[in-house]
Amino acid sequence: MKNFVLVLLLMLSNTILAQNQFETTILNAETREPLYGVSIGIEQLNIGTSTNEEGKATLRNIPDGKHTILISYIGFESLRLQRTFPLSEEQNNQEILMHPSEEQMETIVIESTRSSRTFQDIPTRIEFIAGEELSEKGNMKPGDIRMLLNESTGIQTQQTSATSYNSSIRIQGLDGKYTQLLRDGLPLYSGYSGGLSLMQIAPLDLKQVEVIKGASSTLYGGGAIAGLVNLISKTPEDEPELSFMGNLTSALGFDLSGFYSDKFSNVGTTIFAAYNLGTPYDPANNGFTAIPKFERSTLNPKLFVDINENTSFNVGFNYVSEDRLGGAINYVENERGTGYFERNETERFSTQFLGDHRFSDNTSLHVKNSISLFERQIEIPDYAFTGHQVSSFSEINISTVSEKTEWVFGLNLWTEDFDQVQGDPDQDLSFNDHTLGAFVQNIWDIEPKWTLETGLRGDYQSKYGFYLLPRLSLMYEPSNQLTFRAGGGMGYKTPSIFTEEVERLQFQNVLPIDVDNTKAERSIGFNLDGNYKWSVTNDLNLSTNLLLFYTRINDPLVLNQTTGNFYEFTQPEGYLDSKGIEANMRWSYYDLKLFVGYTLADVKQHYNNDIQQYPLVAQHRLNNVLMYEKHDNFWIGLEGYYYSKQLLTDGTIGEPYWILGVMTEKRLGEQFSVFLNFENILDTRQTRFDSIYTGTLEDPNFRDIYAPVDGFVINGGFKIKL
């Protein structure tokens, strides 16, 4: 017995002594800074670890013999090292350099800042949706981008028509007129054409979506008080792409879109086309359409030309035609008889030109131009309103990059001409104006952990004069896993008749703005945020972000009803302010991902020594998504969104509600996949716990829409990528 115990102890001691460890320090090859959270492991032995704040790591319990050590980190090229254990002293505790991966970094280069930096290195706080996340959200609403934006923390799409589904974007609780919607940096969806923009943009040809919250005046003008959303289009890649998406819904909707891109030597092209069809749908059986009848066609071809290695340009156009009819469902289905209806007929045509010339490795010239033609007719019983809008945008800028600084200098010109063709001639809303702006922006690496971004814009507006808009952002990065950003700036918004309130009135009985007695709205805003990344274990990772924001708008333009049922814009004494918190957490564990987002938006009106809550703002919002994903094979997600009570414009309080959904996609080979989504499985509808109108089907008085009206809808389809 004693001999057996002795042999057992001897075997155990030999096993322990045979265990080795691998020590190393991982550095960024370009900056020589330590990398935190780098995964280091030996797959065959199922052991692993990660680097600490100093980039150091120790991999233990390695038996004698030859093993392959895998070193991986997001945004960097993975390494596979062959080592035979035990190691000599010279082989152990060495520094290892990791190089940034060009392939991965390409997907996260931000274009809205006109900088060559990736989003991690920019002082301005930027959110983006790209890659698989963009594809997943695009499955839910393949015909437009409402769902894609509404599921982001701090952003809410506000439905402005109970029957026609028209919607606008609200960032941090502020009215949609304070947000700029751009396409490749060009303002194609502004003014009269902005009322239906969210409904007429399909996501299939988008590469990524970039969101900047807060004052973004330096590069894009004073109107971006709440923020901007920049839709970045796909460009031709080395490999040709031909993709199609088809979708059907339980509400009898149909979407079909196709995208093609290719390169031919120094010439490339992209072509996007889509057809969308909606069937009148009334899940509440209240006699009104929750989803209107509509038919829309879209065509967007572009040509890309590389004249030489230093000069290139791309040119294209976008055409959208739509007929949308909502209202009393008996009328909509047959287009005859009695009952309220709302018809929107739109024609949208816009051109885009982007040109670049590189003088040297450090200095480039950029030219942009767009011309947009938009015609829309709104018809309701006994009234019709038609308008033509011609707008243009032109810009020329020079950017230069040195070792520690980046500069952008530019000039741009906006023109807008709106002509009321049909409506009340005594309330002619026609106007034309232009804005000439000059700007300069600088990014300065003060030292390795501190980066400062400053900007200054001067605008001359033809009707309202000159505005000087400074802006500043500061980034402090004490370590690779912790980043702080602080910023602030000023903005302005020239008075405009194109607001959510006017959309709800179909432009009826709205008086023109009295230019001589009205001034531009002025704003100042600040934000502070911190981002922390933590590798709890080798497989469990956490990324958190906390944003504090404040925006104040002086001399806000308010639409009030006068005697005689007319509406006019006035500017009460006081201001409007929005303050709050955005908090985000992303957990990842093997194939599971959990996202939790919370928005606190406290928006108040301080008018004439009276303080009131701003209507149609959910003060508390929760965004929750749990995703199980086998890369390039299968994914399924569960979504849950909570909206707290909202003050309505009639003084009543809307009910809080939850929206739950399930989304899934399965790949069938490398080129084909199918998806199925169950949207709003609780059938949450405003018509279940509140009314959407008073009066009759012939003469309704619509109330605010603050909750879904379409309820539980199933959609599914296919995607082909050749």
N, C-alpha and C positions, 0 to 999 in steps of 0.2 A: 504494500500500500504506500509506504514511504517512497519507494522507488518510482511508483506511478505519479505521485504528486510532484516529485522532483523533475521528472521528464516533462510533465505538463507545464510547470513553471518555466522550465528552460525553453520550451517551444513558444510560450507566450512572450517571454522576454526577447527572443529572436525576432518574433513578429513585430513587436513594438519598435525594436531597434531598426527594423527594415523599413519603417515608415519615414518618408522624406518630406521636405517642404520646399516650396518655390517662392522666393521673395523677389519683388520687383518694384520699380517706380515708373508709372506711366505718364508721359509728357506729350503735350501738343507739339508736333514736329515744327510748326510754323512759329509759335510764340514761346516755346519751351516752358509753358505753364503746366502745372499738374492738372490731370483730368480726374474729376471725382465721379464715382459710380460706374467705372469701367468694369464690365463683366469679364471674369477670368475663370476658366473651368476646363476640366477634362471630361468630355462627354461619356467616354467608355467606362469611367469610374463613378460617374454621377456625383462628382464633387465640384464645388465652385465657391467663389468669393467675389468681392468687388473692392475697388480702391477707395481709400478714405480721402479726407480733404487735402492731404498732402500728395495724393496720387499713389500712395503706397498700398501694397496688398501682400498677403501671405496665404498661399494655397497649401494646406496641410494634408497629412495622411496619404501621401503618394508612395505606393510600393516601388521597389526596385524594378528597373526595366525601362524600355523606351516608350514614351507617351507623347501624344499631341496635345498641346495647350492652345485653347481657343481664346483669343482676346477680342472683344467686340464692344462697340460704343456707338450710339446713334449719331449719324453725321460723319463718321470716320470709317476708313477702310479697315475691315477686320483682319486680324493676323492669326496665322497658325504656326506655332513654333514646335519643332521636334527637339525633345530633350531626353537624354538617357540618365536615369537616376541610379545611384546618388550623383549629385552634381559636385563639381570642384568649387572651391571658393571663388575662382574667377568667373565661373558661369552663373553663380547665384547673386542675387541682390544687384542686378544690372538695371540701368535706365533703358526703357523701351519707348521709342517715338512712334506716335500714331499720326497718320496723315489724313486731313479732311477728305471726305469722299465727294468728288465732283458730281457724281451721279445723284447722290442723295441731296446735296446742297442745292441743286438746281430747282428742286421742287419747293424750296422755302426762301428763295430770293424774293424780297418784297419790292414791287414796282411803284407803289404809291408814293414812296419817299424820294424817288428819282436818285437813289443811292445805289452803289455797287455792293453794299453790305447785306449780310443776311439778317433776318429779323432779330437774332440774339444780340447783334452788335449795334442796334439802332436805339438811340435814346427815346424816340417817340414810341409810345405803347401801341402795338399793332396786333390785331387778332386776324387769323386767316383760316380759311377752310380750303383744304386741298386734298388731292389723292383719293384714297379710299373713303375718307369721311365725306368728301364732296359727292362721291358716287352713291354712298349709302343714303344721304339726305335727298339726293336727286331722285331716288326711287320712289319716295313718298309722294311727290308732286312733280311728275316728269314734265308737266305742261307749263309750269311757272316756278318762280323762286320764292314764293311766300313762305312755304314750310321751311326752306333752307335757312332763311333769315330769322323766322319767328322762334326757332329752337335755340338760338344763341342767347347767352346771358346778357341782359341789359337791352335787348332789342325786342320790340313788339310790333307786329303788323296790325294796324288798325283798320277794320272794315268800315268803309264810309258809305256803303249802300246796302240796305237790307235785302234788296232783290237782285242786284247786278254784281255783287261780290267785289266791287271796287275797293282797293286797299291802299294804304300808305305806310311808310316806315316811321316808327318812333324809336329814337335812341335815348335811353335814360329818362323816359317819360315825356320828352319834349315833342311838340307837334311836328308832323312830317315835313313841314315847310322849312325846318331848320336842318334837315339832312340832305346832303348832296349824293345823288346816285350817278355813278360814272361808269363808262365802259372803256377800258384801256386808257384811263385817264382823261377821257373826253366826256363833257357834260351833255349826253344825248337825251336825257330823260328829265328835263326841267320845264318849268312853266306849265302851260296848258297840256303838254304831252306827258306830264308826270302823273296825272290822275289814274291812268290805267297801266303804268309802266310795269308794276309788279306782276300784273296779270299777263303780260305779253313778252316776258323774257323766259325762254326755256334754258335749262342748265346743261344740256348735253355738250355744247361746244365751249364750256368754261374750263379753264385750267385751274383757277383758284379764285377765291373771293377774299378781299382784304377789307378790314374794317378799322377805321381810326375813330375813336370816340373823343369828344371834346373839340375845342377850337382847332381847326386845321386850315387856318387862313393863309399861311405863307404861300403855298403852292397852288391852292385851289380857290382862293377868293373868300370873301367874308361870309358867304352864305352857309358855309359848313360850321354852323354854331354848335349843333349837337354832335356832328361828326360826319363822316362820309363812308360810303360803301363803293368800292371799286371792283368791278367785275372784269377779271382778266381772261381774255380769250386764248384758246389753244393756238399754237403756231406750228408750222411744219417741222417735223422731226426727221432724223436720218432714215427712220423706217416709215414707210407709208402706213396710213391708218384709214380703214373704212369701217365705220360702226353704225349700228342701227339700234333703236329702242322702240318697242311697242308696249302699250299699256292700255288695260281696260279697267273700268271701275264698276262697282255694284250700283252706282248712280247713273250708269249708262254713259259714262264719259269715255273718250277714246283719244289717245295720243300716239303719234308716230313721228319719229324724227330720225335724221341721218346726218352723219358727219364724215367728210373725206378730207384727207390732207396728204401731201406728197411733195417731194423735192426733186427738181430736175436740174442738175448742175447748179447754176446760180439763180434759178427761178423756182419758186414754190407756190403752193396754193392751198387754201382751205375753203371748203364749201359746207355750209350748214343749211338744212331745210327741215321744216316741221309743219305738221298739220294737226290741229287740235279741234276736237268736237265735244260740245257739251249738250246734254239733254235736260230739259226742265225737270227739276227734282224738288219734291215737297214732302219731306219725311214727317213733318208735323201735321200734315193734312189741315193746315190753316188757310189754304187757298192761295198762298204766295210761294214763289220759287225761292228755295234756299240756294240752289245752284241754277243759274239762268241757262237759257238756250244760247249757244254761241258756236261760231265757226271761225277759225283763225288759220291763216297761212303765213309762213315766215320763210324768207330766203336771205342768206347772208354769205356771199362769196368774197374772198380776199385774194389778192395777188401780192407775193413777196419777191422782191428783186434785190440781189446783191450785185451792185454795179461793179464794185471791186472789193478788195479786202477792207477798205476804209469807209465805203459808202453803201448804204442800203436804204430801202424804203418799202413800205407796204401800203396798199390802197384797196378799198373795198366799199361796199354799200350794204345797207340793211333795209329790208322792206317787210312790213307787217300790215296785213289787211284783216280786219275783224268786224263781224256783225254780232252784237251781243244784245239779247232781249230777255229781260226779267220782269216780274210783276205777278199779276193774278194768273194762276197757272192755266185756267180755262182759256184766257185770252192768248197767252204765250203759245200754248200747244196748237191753236188754230189760227192765231193772228187775226181774229175777228171777234165780234161781239162786244160786250162791255167788260169793265174792270180796269184797274190801274195797270199801267205798264211803264217801263223805262227801257228805251232802246239807245245803245251806243254804237254808232258806226264810225270806225276809225281807219285812216290811211296814214301810215308812218313810213317815211323814207329819209334815210340819213346816209351821208358819205363819211368816210374816215380816211385820213392820210397821216402817216407817221414816217418821218425821215430822219436818218442819223448819218453824221459824217464825223470820222475820227481824225483829228489833226495830228495827234500823237498818242502814245500809250496812255497819257494822263488827261488829255483834253478832248472833249467831244462837243459837237453841235447837234441839237435836236429840234426838229420842226414838227408841229402838229396842226391839223386843221380838221374841222368837221362842219358840215352844213346839214341842218335838220329841217325837213318839211313835215308838218303834221296837220291833219284835218280831222276834226271830230264833230259829229252831229249828235246831240242829245235830244231825245224826243220823249215827252210825257204827255198825257191827255191834255189837250188844249194849249200846249206850249212846246216850242222847239227852240233850241239854241245851237248855233253852228259857228265855229271859229276856225281860222287858218293861222298857224304859227310858222314863221320862218326865223330860225335862230342859227347863229354861227359861233364858232370858237376857233381862234387862231393863237398859236404860241410859238415863240422861238426862245431857246435857252441854251446856255453854255455851261457845261459841268467840267470841273477840273479836280483831279485827285492827286494828293501828295502823300508822303509817308504818314503824316498825322492829321491831315485836314482834308475835307472835301468842300468844294464850293459849287453852288448853282446860282446863276444869274439869268433872269428871264424877263420877257415882256409878253403880255397876252391881251387879247381883245375879245369881248363878248358883245354880240348884237342880238337883239330880240325885237321882232315885229309881230304883234298879234292883231288880227283883223276880225272883228265880230261881223259875221255875214248874216246871221239870223238871230233874232231875239227882239227884245223891246228897244226900239230906236231911241226912246227917251232915256234909256240907261245904257248907252254905248260904252262897252268896256275895252274898246280898241286902244292900243298904245304902241309906242316903239321907243327903245332906249338903247344905250350902249355903255359899256364899262371898259376903260383902259387901265391896265394894271402893270406895275413893275415890282419885281421881288428879288430878294437875295437870301440864300440859306447857306449856313455853314455848319459842318460837323467837325468837332475838334477833339482828338484824343489827348486830353490834358496830361494824363499819365495812365499806366496800364489799367487801373481800376476805375478811372473817372473819364466820362465822355460827355461833352456838352454840345447841344444842338441849338442854334439860334436862327431866327428868321425875322425878316421885316418886309412888309408889303405896303405899297401905296397904291390906292385905287382912286380913279376919278370916274364918278358916275354922272351921266349926262343930266339927270334930273335932281340929284340929291347931293352933288358936290364931292369933296375929297375926304378920304379916310386913310389913316395911318394905322397899321396893324402889326404890333410886335408879337413875337412868340418865342418861347424858351422851353427846352427840355433838358434834363440832366439825368445821367445814368451812373449809378455806383454799383460795381460788381466786386464785392469783397472776396468772393470765391466762385468757383464754377457752378455751384449749386444754388447760390443766392444772388439775386439781382434786385436793385431798387431803382425806380424811375419816378421822377417828379416833373411836372410840366404845367404850363399855363399859357394863355394867349387871349387876344381880343378878336372880335369879329363883328360883322354887321349884316343886316338883312334889309334890303330895300323893300318898301311896301309892295305887296303883290296880292292880286285878287285870287290867286290859285292856292287855296287853303282847303283843309278838310271840311270846314264849315260850309264853304261855298260849294264844294262837291256834293254835299248832302242836300243842298238846295237846288241842284242842277242849274246854277247860275241865274235862277229866276228871282226877280225883284232885288237884285244886288246893285247898289249904286256904285259908280266909278269912284276911285280913290281921289280925294282932293289933294293934289300934289302940293299946292302952295301952302297948305296948312298941315302937312304930314311930314314927318322926318323918319329917317331910317332907324330901325331897331339896333341897339348897340349891346354887345355882350362882352363879358369877361368870364373866363373859366379856369379852373385849376384841377389837377388830379395828382394823386400819389398812389403808387402801387408797388407791391413786393411780390417776387416770384421765388419759390423755394422748391428745389428738387431733392428728393431723399430716397436712396436705395435702402429700404428697411432690411431686406435680405437680397440675395443674389437674384431672386425671382419676383419679389414684391417691391414695386416702385410707386412712389407718390410724387405728384407735381401739384403744387398749390399756388394760387394767385389771389391776392386781395387788392381791390381797387377802391379808393375813396375819391369821390368826384363832387364838384360844385360848379354850377353854371348860373350866372345871373344875366337876365336880359332886361335892359332898360328901355322904356318907351315902347312896350309891346303893342302890336297892332291887334285890335279886338273887333270882331264883328258883332254889332248890336242891332236889334230890331227897333225900328222907329215907328211913328204913327203912320197908318196907312199900309201896314204889312210890308214895308220896305226894310232893307238891311244896309247898313253903312258901316264903314271902318272908322273907328275912333282910337285915340291913344289916351287912356286914363293916366292920371298921375300915379306913379309907382313903378313896380317892376315884377317880373316873374322869375322865380329861381327854382332850380332842381339840385337836390343834394342827396347823397346816398352811398351805398356800398354795393360792389359786385364781388362775390367770392366764388372761386372755382377750385374743385379738387378732382384730380384724375388719378385713379388707382389702376395699376396693371399687375396681373398675376397670371403667368403663363398665357393662356388663351382668353382669359377674362379681363375685361376693362370696365371700370365703373367711373362715370362722370357725374358729379353733383355740382350744380350751380345755383346760386342764390342772388337775387337782386332786391335791394331795398331802394325804392325811388320815392322820395318825398318832394313832390312838386307843388308849390303854392303860388297863389296870385296875391300880390300886395298892392291892391288898387284902392286909391282914395281913402287911405288910412283904414282899410278893411282887409283882413287876411282870410282867404278861403283856399280849400284844397282844389287843385287843378283837376278837371273832369277827365274821365276815361284813362286813368292811370292805376294799374294794380300796384299798390304800394309794396306788396310782398309777392315775389315769384320764385318758384322752384323749378329747376330743370334737372331731371334725373334720367340717365341712360345707362343700362347694364347691357354689355355686349359680350357675346361669346363668338370668337372668330378663329377659324382655322385658315391661315393665310392661303389665298388663291384656291380655296376649296368651298368653304361654307361659313356663313355667319348668321346669327340670330340675335335680335336686340329687343329689349323691353324698355319702353319710354314712359315716363310719368311727369306731367307738368301741372303745377298748382298756380292758380291766380287768386289773389285775395279780393276782398270787396273793392268796388270802384264807385266813385261818385259820378253820377250821370248829369248831363246838362240840364235836365228838368228838376234837379235837386234831390232825386231819389237815390237810393244806394243799390247797386247791383250785387247779386249773390256771388259768393266765392265758389270755385269749382275746380275739379281735377279733370285732366285729359290723360288717358292711358292708351298706349298703342304697342303693337308687336310688328316687327319688321324682320324679314329674312331674305336671304339670297343664297342660291346654290349654283356653283359652277359645274357645267357638264362639258368637260374638256377645256382646252386652252382658249377657245374662241366663243363659247356660248354659255350663257347663264340665264337662270330664271329667278324672278323675285315675286314675293307675295307679302302684302302688308295689310294689317288690320288696324285702321286708324280710328281712334276714339271709340274703343271697344265698350266703354261705359255709356255710349250714346249720350254724351253730355251735349245738351242743346239749350240755348237761351229760351226756346219755346217750351221747354219742359218745366222751367221754374220761374219764368218771367215772360212778359209779352214783348213783341217787336213792333206792334202798332196799335193805335186806337182808331176808331171810326169804322168805315166799311171797306169792302173790297174795291168799290168804285172811288171812294174818297178817303184814303187812309192817311193817318198822321204817324209817320214812322218814328220810333224811339231809337236811342243809341244802341248800336250793336257792340256788346262787350264780351260776348261768349260765342262759341261756334253755333251756326244755324243748320249745318248740313248733317251733324250727328255721325253715327257709325257708318263708315264706308270701307269697303274692301277694294283694294286695287292690286293687280298683278300683271306681269308681263315678262318680256324677254329682252336680253341684250346680246348683240352679236358684234364682235370685234375681229375684223379680218386683217 
